[in-house]
Amino acid sequence: MEVDDTEEQKRLLCRFKSETGEPLGEMMDLPLDCTVEQLTLICNAILQQEEKVPYLFFVNDTEITKSLSHTLDVANLNTEGVVDIIYQQQAVFKVRPVTRCTSSMPGHAEAVISVSFSPDGKHLASGSGDTTVRFWDISTQCPYYTCKGHNNWVLCISWAPNSKKLASACKNGKIIIWDPETGKQIGKTMVGHKQWITSLCWEPYHSNPECRFLASSSKDGDIRIWDTVLCQTVQTISGHTKSVTVVRWGGSGLIYSASQDRTVKVWRANDGILCRTLEGHAHWVNTLALSTDYVLKIGCFDPVKDTNSDLKNKDPDTLKQFALDRYNNVIKAYGERLVSGSDDFTLFLWNPETDKKPLARLTGHQQLVNDVKFSPDGRILASASFDKSIKLWEGRTGKFICTLRGHVQAVYMIAFSADSRLMVSGSADSTLKLWNMKTRKLEIDLPGHADEVFAVDWSTDGLLVASGGKDKVLKLWQN
């Protein structure tokens, strides 16, 4: 008696398509039992990749996790016509989960309000309520320099995209530029804002490799553009009627600002002209994120390939082109997306370069939205809230994915790993938590702080996570 092996023989007419809908190669006849590994081999062959690049595959927004037939059953798809298989490239390198605290670095005399790794991954800085900025030695995991110049709480810090300068701003409205190699102040203290400064953002590297211009937002309702070489304001942008909570300098020559006047405004960076006002929120807008934040932060550095050693020898034009190409690669699918989070418990997803109307309104949080971040590949959007939860949304459409629960108090801040596969969150419950973006579950609990965790950052090379908070201690976590 013959065994019926028709199931083995069943085939399907398929076509690979990129996320932007461009067909890849010709239509092909694939067996139904085709696995992810086999699809990856086919994709790499068609694209003629020298090394094997990992991909995710989707049919009708359903990820292929086992085989084609299994996914078609789940998606309940009609297989009479041609089935489009959408492929998404994953990061070639893989960031390993941080599992333990390798050092607790005391030194600050008050709460640590901000921590940030430099774009090249070589430096770590923190700002504190004790009026100082500190640089820390990543290799020895010891304090490096204590920078004194502010006479009130240091509320925010921001690295220049070339990693050669750090800007800090305080509650007195002053901005100071520091040299991470010496810990010394560069130029004179920049004064102009009438009230405290809420956020800082540098001009993108591909717009100006000199990394000369810096934007600041303040409780006084203004945004200022500073020339950090001359140490003076070159432009004051007014238009908000209340405190400006955050400013972002986009990659296409636009500046985005959010305010307690419930609006987000889009400005032209070169002359400060208002392009459009984005309205819809019913309360203060607290937080903004761009789908390009990660590539704008790392500028010309490639944390994986060149380990940042030979950049000194490359000419500025080459580096500028490298940064521009990488930025263009991120925006080619959907442009530069913006998301805003508010005290009204909602988020809005915008296409801010062209539209005044939001692409989506993201609802579900039960309390105010405190932080929002795009994954480095722009595919996932995560929002942290005082309702103790983190929600994940599709970066392209704003469609709700799931809620991550585990914290027992407000979640203050989130940070993604460079490969977009992991995310870490800091909370008022004194813990950090590591989340797996594939399983959408808690990977590991990271207790250790003695009080609320205000700040968290993941290094660009993926090796370290830094956190700081009310207990005045800076902690480093690694595998």
C-alpha positions as CSV (number, residue, x, y, z in Angstrom):
1,M,0.0,0.0,0.0
2,E,1.4,3.4,-1.0
3,V,1.8,6.1,1.6
4,D,-0.2,9.2,0.6
5,D,2.6,11.9,0.5
6,T,0.5,14.6,-1.3
7,E,1.0,16.8,1.8
8,E,4.7,16.7,1.2
9,Q,4.1,17.7,-2.5
10,K,1.8,20.6,-1.9
11,R,3.3,23.8,-3.2
12,L,2.4,27.5,-3.2
13,L,3.0,30.3,-5.6
14,C,4.9,33.0,-3.5
15,R,6.5,36.3,-4.0
16,F,9.0,38.0,-1.7
17,K,8.3,41.7,-1.0
18,S,10.2,44.3,1.1
19,E,8.5,46.3,3.8
20,T,8.0,49.1,1.3
21,G,6.2,46.7,-1.1
22,E,9.0,46.3,-3.6
23,P,9.0,42.8,-5.2
24,L,12.2,40.8,-4.8
25,G,13.0,38.5,-7.7
26,E,10.4,36.5,-9.6
27,M,7.4,34.6,-8.3
28,M,8.4,31.1,-7.1
29,D,6.8,27.8,-6.4
30,L,7.6,26.9,-2.8
31,P,6.7,23.7,-0.8
32,L,4.3,24.3,2.0
33,D,6.6,22.8,4.6
34,C,9.2,25.6,3.8
35,T,10.8,26.7,7.1
36,V,12.1,30.1,8.3
37,E,15.7,28.8,7.8
38,Q,15.0,27.9,4.2
39,L,13.2,31.2,3.5
40,T,16.3,33.0,4.9
41,L,18.6,31.0,2.6
42,I,16.5,31.9,-0.4
43,C,16.3,35.5,0.5
44,N,20.1,35.8,1.0
45,A,20.7,34.1,-2.3
46,I,18.4,36.4,-4.2
47,L,19.9,39.5,-2.6
48,Q,23.4,38.0,-3.1
49,Q,24.5,38.7,0.5
50,E,28.1,37.8,1.2
51,E,27.3,36.7,4.8
52,K,24.1,35.2,6.0
53,V,21.8,38.0,7.2
54,P,18.9,37.1,9.5
55,Y,15.3,37.9,8.4
56,L,11.8,37.9,9.8
57,F,9.0,36.8,7.4
58,F,5.4,37.8,7.5
59,V,2.2,36.8,5.6
60,N,-0.7,39.2,6.2
61,D,1.0,40.7,9.3
62,T,1.4,37.1,10.7
63,E,5.0,36.2,11.4
64,I,6.2,32.9,10.0
65,T,7.7,31.2,13.0
66,K,7.7,27.5,12.0
67,S,6.7,26.7,8.4
68,L,4.6,28.3,5.6
69,S,1.7,25.9,6.1
70,H,1.5,26.5,9.9
71,T,1.3,30.3,9.3
72,L,-1.3,30.0,6.5
73,D,-3.5,28.0,8.9
74,V,-3.1,30.6,11.7
75,A,-3.7,33.5,9.3
76,N,-6.6,31.6,7.6
77,L,-5.4,32.6,4.2
78,N,-6.8,31.9,0.8
79,T,-3.9,30.1,-1.1
80,E,-5.5,30.1,-4.5
81,G,-3.6,33.2,-5.7
82,V,0.0,34.4,-5.2
83,V,1.0,34.8,-1.5
84,D,3.1,37.8,-0.7
85,I,5.9,37.1,1.9
86,I,7.1,40.3,3.5
87,Y,10.8,40.1,4.6
88,Q,12.3,42.3,7.3
89,Q,16.1,42.4,7.8
90,Q,17.2,41.9,11.4
91,A,20.4,43.3,12.8
92,V,23.3,41.0,11.9
93,F,24.9,41.4,15.3
94,K,23.1,40.2,18.4
95,V,23.1,42.0,21.8
96,R,23.3,39.7,24.7
97,P,20.9,40.3,27.6
98,V,22.3,42.1,30.6
99,T,21.9,39.8,33.6
100,R,23.8,41.3,36.5
101,C,25.0,44.6,38.1
102,T,28.8,44.7,37.6
103,S,29.4,47.9,39.5
104,S,27.7,50.4,41.8
105,M,29.4,53.8,41.5
106,P,28.6,56.2,44.2
107,G,29.8,59.8,44.0
108,H,26.8,62.0,43.4
109,A,25.5,63.7,46.5
110,E,21.9,63.9,45.2
111,A,19.6,62.0,42.9
112,V,21.0,61.0,39.5
113,I,18.5,62.6,37.0
114,S,20.1,61.6,33.7
115,V,22.6,59.0,32.4
116,S,23.9,58.8,28.8
117,F,26.5,56.9,26.8
118,S,28.4,58.8,24.1
119,P,27.6,57.8,20.5
120,D,30.9,56.1,20.1
121,G,30.3,54.0,23.2
122,K,33.5,55.2,24.9
123,H,32.2,57.6,27.5
124,L,29.4,57.6,30.1
125,A,28.1,60.8,31.6
126,S,25.5,61.6,34.3
127,G,23.7,64.7,35.6
128,S,22.5,65.1,39.1
129,G,20.5,67.2,41.6
130,D,23.9,67.9,43.3
131,T,24.6,70.5,40.5
132,T,27.5,68.4,39.0
133,V,28.0,66.5,35.8
134,R,30.2,63.4,36.1
135,F,32.1,61.4,33.5
136,W,32.7,57.7,34.3
137,D,35.5,55.4,33.0
138,I,33.7,52.5,31.3
139,S,36.7,50.2,31.2
140,T,37.5,50.5,34.9
141,Q,34.0,51.3,35.9
142,C,35.2,54.1,38.2
143,P,34.5,57.9,38.4
144,Y,36.6,59.9,36.0
145,Y,35.8,63.6,36.3
146,T,33.4,65.7,38.4
147,C,32.4,68.8,36.5
148,K,31.4,71.8,38.5
149,G,29.9,74.9,36.9
150,H,26.2,74.7,37.5
151,N,24.7,76.1,40.7
152,N,21.4,74.3,40.6
153,W,20.1,70.8,39.6
154,V,21.4,69.5,36.3
155,L,18.2,68.5,34.6
156,C,19.4,67.2,31.2
157,I,22.5,66.2,29.3
158,S,23.1,65.6,25.6
159,W,26.1,64.2,23.7
160,A,27.2,65.9,20.4
161,P,26.9,63.3,17.6
162,N,30.7,63.3,17.2
163,S,31.1,62.3,20.9
164,K,33.6,65.1,21.5
165,K,31.3,67.4,23.5
166,L,28.6,67.0,26.2
167,A,26.0,69.7,26.9
168,S,24.4,70.0,30.3
169,A,21.5,72.3,31.4
170,C,20.3,73.2,34.8
171,K,17.3,74.6,36.7
172,N,18.8,78.1,36.5
173,G,18.5,78.1,32.7
174,K,22.2,77.8,32.1
175,I,23.9,75.5,29.5
176,I,27.5,74.4,29.8
177,I,29.6,72.4,27.2
178,W,32.1,69.9,28.6
179,D,35.1,68.0,27.1
180,P,34.8,64.3,28.0
181,E,38.6,63.8,27.6
182,T,39.5,66.4,30.2
183,G,36.4,67.1,32.2
184,K,36.9,70.8,31.5
185,Q,34.4,73.3,30.4
186,I,34.5,74.4,26.7
187,G,33.9,78.1,26.2
188,K,31.7,80.2,28.5
189,T,28.5,79.3,30.2
190,M,25.5,80.0,27.9
191,V,22.8,82.1,29.4
192,G,19.5,83.3,27.8
193,H,16.6,81.2,29.1
194,K,14.5,82.9,31.8
195,Q,13.5,79.7,33.5
196,W,14.8,76.1,33.7
197,I,15.7,74.1,30.7
198,T,13.7,70.9,30.0
199,S,15.5,69.3,27.1
200,L,18.6,69.6,24.8
201,C,19.2,68.3,21.3
202,W,22.1,68.7,18.8
203,E,21.9,69.3,15.1
204,P,22.3,65.9,13.3
205,Y,25.8,64.9,12.2
206,H,24.8,64.5,8.5
207,S,23.5,68.1,8.5
208,N,26.7,69.5,10.0
209,P,29.7,67.3,10.9
210,E,31.1,70.2,13.0
211,C,28.5,69.5,15.6
212,R,28.2,73.2,16.4
213,F,24.6,73.9,16.9
214,L,22.4,72.9,19.9
215,A,18.7,73.4,20.5
216,S,17.2,73.8,24.0
217,S,13.7,74.0,25.3
218,S,12.6,75.8,28.5
219,K,9.8,76.4,30.9
220,D,9.9,80.0,29.7
221,G,8.1,78.8,26.5
222,D,11.0,79.4,24.1
223,I,13.3,77.2,22.1
224,R,16.8,78.5,21.5
225,I,19.4,77.5,19.0
226,W,22.9,78.0,20.3
227,D,26.3,78.3,18.5
228,T,28.4,76.2,20.9
229,V,31.6,77.7,19.5
230,L,30.7,81.3,20.0
231,C,28.6,80.3,23.1
232,Q,25.7,82.5,22.2
233,T,22.1,82.3,21.0
234,V,21.7,82.4,17.2
235,Q,18.0,82.0,17.2
236,T,15.1,82.3,19.6
237,I,12.0,80.4,18.5
238,S,8.8,81.6,20.2
239,G,5.2,80.4,19.6
240,H,4.3,78.1,22.4
241,T,2.1,79.7,25.1
242,K,3.3,77.5,28.0
243,S,6.4,75.6,29.0
244,V,8.1,73.6,26.2
245,T,8.7,70.1,27.6
246,V,10.9,68.6,24.9
247,V,12.7,69.5,21.7
248,R,13.9,67.1,18.9
249,W,16.1,68.0,16.0
250,G,15.0,65.9,13.0
251,G,17.2,64.7,10.2
252,S,15.4,66.6,7.4
253,G,16.1,70.1,8.7
254,L,13.0,70.3,11.0
255,I,12.8,70.9,14.7
256,Y,9.9,69.4,16.7
257,S,8.8,70.8,20.1
258,A,6.1,69.6,22.6
259,S,4.5,71.8,25.2
260,Q,2.2,72.1,28.1
261,D,0.0,74.2,25.8
262,R,-1.2,70.7,24.5
263,T,0.5,71.2,21.0
264,V,3.4,69.9,19.1
265,K,5.0,72.4,16.8
266,V,7.1,71.8,13.7
267,W,9.8,74.5,12.9
268,R,12.3,75.0,10.1
269,A,15.7,74.7,11.7
270,N,17.5,77.2,9.4
271,D,15.2,80.2,10.0
272,G,12.8,79.2,12.9
273,I,9.7,79.5,10.7
274,L,6.7,77.6,12.0
275,C,5.7,75.0,9.5
276,R,2.7,73.5,11.2
277,T,1.0,72.9,14.6
278,L,0.0,69.4,15.5
279,E,-3.1,69.4,17.7
280,G,-5.2,66.7,19.3
281,H,-3.9,66.1,22.8
282,A,-6.2,67.2,25.7
283,H,-3.5,67.8,28.2
284,W,0.3,68.5,28.5
285,V,2.5,66.8,26.0
286,N,5.4,65.3,28.0
287,T,7.4,63.3,25.5
288,L,8.4,63.0,21.9
289,A,10.3,60.4,19.9
290,L,11.4,60.2,16.3
291,S,11.7,56.9,14.3
292,T,15.2,58.2,13.5
293,D,16.3,58.9,17.1
294,Y,18.8,56.1,17.2
295,V,20.6,56.8,13.8
296,L,20.7,60.5,14.7
297,K,22.2,59.8,18.0
298,I,25.0,57.5,16.7
299,G,25.8,59.9,13.8
300,C,28.8,58.6,11.9
301,F,29.7,55.8,14.3
302,D,29.1,52.2,13.5
303,P,29.3,50.4,16.8
304,V,29.5,47.0,15.2
305,K,31.9,47.3,12.3
306,D,34.6,49.8,13.1
307,T,34.5,49.7,16.9
308,N,35.0,53.4,16.4
309,S,38.8,53.2,16.2
310,D,39.6,54.3,12.7
311,L,37.1,57.1,12.4
312,K,39.8,59.7,13.2
313,N,41.5,58.8,9.9
314,K,38.4,59.2,7.7
315,D,37.7,62.5,6.2
316,P,34.6,64.5,7.3
317,D,32.9,64.2,3.9
318,T,33.1,60.4,4.0
319,L,31.7,60.3,7.5
320,K,29.0,62.8,6.7
321,Q,28.0,60.6,3.7
322,F,28.0,57.5,5.8
323,A,25.7,59.1,8.4
324,L,23.4,60.5,5.6
325,D,23.2,57.1,3.9
326,R,22.2,55.4,7.1
327,Y,19.6,58.1,7.9
328,N,18.1,57.8,4.3
329,N,18.0,54.0,4.7
330,V,15.9,54.4,7.8
331,I,13.4,56.9,6.3
332,K,13.1,55.4,2.9
333,A,10.1,53.2,3.9
334,Y,7.8,55.7,5.7
335,G,9.7,58.9,6.2
336,E,10.5,60.4,9.6
337,R,7.7,59.4,12.0
338,L,7.0,61.3,15.2
339,V,5.2,60.1,18.3
340,S,3.9,62.3,21.1
341,G,2.9,61.1,24.6
342,S,0.7,63.1,27.0
343,D,-0.8,63.6,30.4
344,D,-4.2,62.8,28.7
345,F,-3.0,59.1,28.8
346,T,-2.8,58.9,25.0
347,L,-0.1,58.9,22.3
348,F,-0.4,60.3,18.7
349,L,1.6,59.0,15.8
350,W,2.4,61.7,13.2
351,N,3.9,62.1,9.7
352,P,5.1,65.6,10.7
353,E,6.9,66.6,7.6
354,T,3.7,66.8,5.6
355,D,0.5,66.2,7.7
356,K,-1.2,68.1,10.4
357,K,-3.6,65.2,11.1
358,P,-2.3,62.3,13.1
359,L,-1.8,58.9,11.5
360,A,-3.2,57.2,14.6
361,R,-4.3,57.8,18.2
362,L,-2.9,55.3,20.6
363,T,-5.1,54.7,23.6
364,G,-5.1,52.2,26.5
365,H,-2.9,53.7,29.2
366,Q,-4.7,54.4,32.4
367,Q,-2.4,57.2,33.6
368,L,0.0,59.7,32.1
369,V,2.5,58.7,29.5
370,N,6.0,59.4,30.7
371,D,8.4,58.1,28.1
372,V,8.2,56.9,24.5
373,K,10.9,55.3,22.3
374,F,11.1,53.8,18.8
375,S,13.2,50.7,18.5
376,P,16.4,51.4,16.5
377,D,15.0,49.7,13.5
378,G,11.8,51.8,13.8
379,R,9.5,48.9,13.8
380,I,8.3,48.9,17.4
381,L,7.1,51.8,19.5
382,A,7.2,51.5,23.3
383,S,5.4,53.7,25.8
384,A,6.0,53.8,29.6
385,S,3.3,55.1,31.9
386,F,2.5,55.9,35.5
387,D,0.0,53.1,35.3
388,K,2.9,50.7,35.9
389,S,2.8,49.2,32.4
390,I,4.7,49.5,29.1
391,K,2.7,49.2,25.9
392,L,4.1,48.1,22.5
393,W,2.8,49.4,19.2
394,E,3.7,49.0,15.6
395,G,6.0,51.8,14.6
396,R,4.5,52.1,11.1
397,T,0.8,52.1,11.9
398,G,0.5,52.7,15.6
399,K,-1.4,49.4,15.9
400,F,-1.5,48.0,19.4
401,I,0.7,44.9,20.0
402,C,0.6,44.1,23.7
403,T,1.0,45.3,27.3
404,L,4.1,44.4,29.3
405,R,3.3,44.1,33.0
406,G,5.8,43.4,35.8
407,H,6.6,46.7,37.5
408,V,4.6,47.5,40.6
409,Q,5.0,51.3,40.4
410,A,5.3,54.0,37.7
411,V,7.6,53.2,34.8
412,Y,9.8,56.3,34.2
413,M,12.1,55.4,31.3
414,I,12.8,52.8,28.7
415,A,15.8,52.0,26.4
416,F,16.2,49.6,23.5
417,S,19.3,47.5,22.7
418,A,21.0,48.5,19.4
419,D,19.7,45.4,17.6
420,S,16.1,46.1,18.6
421,R,15.7,42.7,20.2
422,L,15.7,43.7,23.9
423,M,14.4,46.6,26.0
424,V,15.2,47.7,29.5
425,S,12.9,49.8,31.8
426,G,13.4,51.7,35.0
427,S,10.7,52.3,37.5
428,A,9.7,54.0,40.8
429,D,9.6,50.4,42.2
430,S,13.5,50.6,42.4
431,T,14.0,47.8,39.8
432,L,15.1,47.6,36.2
433,K,13.4,45.0,34.0
434,L,14.7,43.4,30.8
435,W,12.1,42.5,28.1
436,N,12.4,40.3,25.1
437,M,10.8,41.8,22.0
438,K,10.4,38.5,20.2
439,T,8.5,36.7,23.0
440,R,7.1,40.0,24.3
441,K,7.8,38.8,27.8
442,L,9.9,39.7,30.8
443,E,13.4,38.2,30.3
444,I,15.0,39.1,33.7
445,D,14.4,41.2,36.8
446,L,17.3,43.5,37.7
447,P,16.9,44.6,41.4
448,G,19.7,46.5,43.1
449,H,18.8,50.2,43.4
450,A,17.7,51.3,46.8
451,D,15.1,53.8,45.5
452,E,13.3,55.0,42.4
453,V,15.2,54.6,39.1
454,F,14.9,57.8,37.1
455,A,17.3,57.3,34.2
456,V,18.5,54.4,32.0
457,D,20.6,54.1,28.9
458,W,21.9,51.2,26.7
459,S,25.4,51.6,25.2
460,T,25.6,51.8,21.4
461,D,27.7,48.7,21.2
462,G,25.1,46.8,23.2
463,L,27.5,45.7,26.0
464,L,26.4,47.8,28.9
465,V,23.3,49.3,30.5
466,A,23.6,52.3,32.9
467,S,21.0,53.4,35.4
468,G,20.7,56.0,38.1
469,G,18.1,57.4,40.4
470,K,17.0,58.6,43.8
471,D,19.6,56.5,45.7
472,K,22.4,58.7,44.2
473,V,24.2,55.6,42.8
474,L,25.1,54.9,39.2
475,K,24.9,51.2,38.3
476,L,26.3,49.4,35.3
477,W,24.8,46.1,34.1
478,Q,26.2,43.6,31.7
479,N,26.0,40.0,30.7
